Amino acid sequence: MKTAFLDQDEEELTVEDVIAIGKEWAMKMLSVLPGEELARLPGANELLQKIRQEGIQAGRQEGIQAGRQEGIQAGRQEGRQEGKQEGKQEGKQEGTRAGERIGMAKSLMQILQRRFPELPEWVEAHVMTADQEALHRWMDRILDAPGWQEVFSEADWPATPPSA
């Protein structure tokens, strides 16, 4: 049996080298001896049991590591999918709210322009940038307001309205 360690001087061998040589020799013996002859060697059963246990332990560790990696990968993928889905849902909701607000602002402007043709130009910019709460307030007021000024309260007017 040839081994890379046979070429080294005995003084250069470390404990790890000797253990490696022993394992190499044991593995070679296991591969060439028939099972019944191997069983007759002194300590063979213990050696086989130890090698088997080391193999099981190594396989278990590899399995755990592979399972951990697969779990992490699956978790990341699932997280990405959930995040993507949540993002789409939030985007749809935000788009719907924005669309409702714009539609309400356009409707209010149409009614304001029809009822009050003398409407100052700045009112349109004010209405189109208003939030939904203000638009609801103004839509309620426009039904009974005698003039465009009554649709908006003083708090609703811009701080300094542009001159008409």
N, C-alpha and C positions, 0 to 999 in steps of 0.2 A: 504494500500500500504506500503510495507516494503522498506526501503532504508538503505544503510550503514551509512548514515549521522544521522539517528534518534538515534543511539547509542551514539553519541557525546554530550558532554555538550555544552550548548549554547555559553559559553564563548570561546570555542575552534573553533567555526565556523568562517571561513573567508568569505570575500565577494565572492571569487571564489567558496567556498562551497555552499553558498546560491544560486548563479547563477546555479551551477550544479544541485542542488536540484530542482530549478524551471524548468530547462530543462527536468529533469527526470520526474517530475510530469506532465509537458505539454505533453511529448511524451506518457506517460501512458494514459492520458486523450484522446489523439488523437486515441489511439489504441482501447479504449473500448467504446467510445461514438459514436452513429450513426451520420452521417454527418449532419442531420437536427437539432439534439439536440446540436451538437457542434457549429453550426452556431449561435444558440441563446445565447451562453455564451458571456458576455461582453468582448470585445477585442479579441475574438477568431479569427476573420478574420485577424486582424493585426498580431496576433501570428502565424497563419498559413502562412501568407505571409512572415513573417520574417524567419520562419523555412524553408520555400520553398527556399527563397533567399540564406540562409546560405547553404542549400544543393546544390543549383545550383553553388554557388561560390566554395564550396569544390570540387564538381565534375569537375568544370572547371579547378581548380588548379591541380587536379589529372590527368586530361586529358592532360593539358599542360606539366606536368612533364613526363607523359608516352610518349607523342609525342616527347618531347625533347630527352628522352633516346633512343627511336626508331630511331630518326634522327641521333643522334650521332653514334649509332651502325651501321646504314646503311652507314653513311659517312665513318666510319672506314673500313667497309668491302669493300666499293667501292675503297677507297684509297689503301687498300692492293692489291686488284685485279689489279688496274692500275699500282702499283709499281711492282708487279710480272710480268705483261705483259711487262712493260718497261725494266725490268731487263733481261727477256728472249730475247727481241729484241736486246738490247745492247750486250748481250752475243753472240748471233748469228752473229751480225755484227763484233764484235771483233774476233770471231773465223774465220769468213770468211776472214778478213784482214790478220790474222796470217797465215791461210792456203795459201792464195795467195802469201804472202811473202816467205814462206818456199818453195812453188812450184817454184817460180821464182828463188830463190837461188839455188835449186837443178838443175834446167834447165841450169842456168848460169855455174854451176860447171861442168855439163856434157859437155857443149860446150867447156869450157876452157880446160878440160882434153883431149878432142878429138883433139882440135887444137894445144894445147901446152903441150905435154907429160912431158916436163921438169919442170912443175909447182911446186914451193916450197910448202911444206906441210902447212905452216901457211896461205896460201891464202884461203884454204877451210874454216878454222875457221873464217877468216875475212869476207868472203862472207856469210857464214851461220848466222852471227850475224848482218849483215848490215840491214839498214832500206830500205823500199820500194823505196824511192827516189834514193838512191845510186844504188840499183839493176837495176832500169830503166836506169840510166846513163850508167852503165857498159854493159847492154844488147845492148844499141845503139852502144857503142864503139867496142864491140867484133866483129862486122860484118866486120870492115875495119882494125882492129889492126894487124900490122905485128908481134907483140910479146905480151905476156901476160902483160908486163910492161906498154904498151900503153893503155891497157884496164882501168887501174887505174891511176888517176893523183896522184901527190905527196900528195895532200891533202887527198886522199882516203886511203893511206897506213897507217898502224899503226905507232905510234911514233917510236917504236923500233921493227922492224920486227925480228922475231927469225931467227937465221942463218939456212940456208938450208942444 
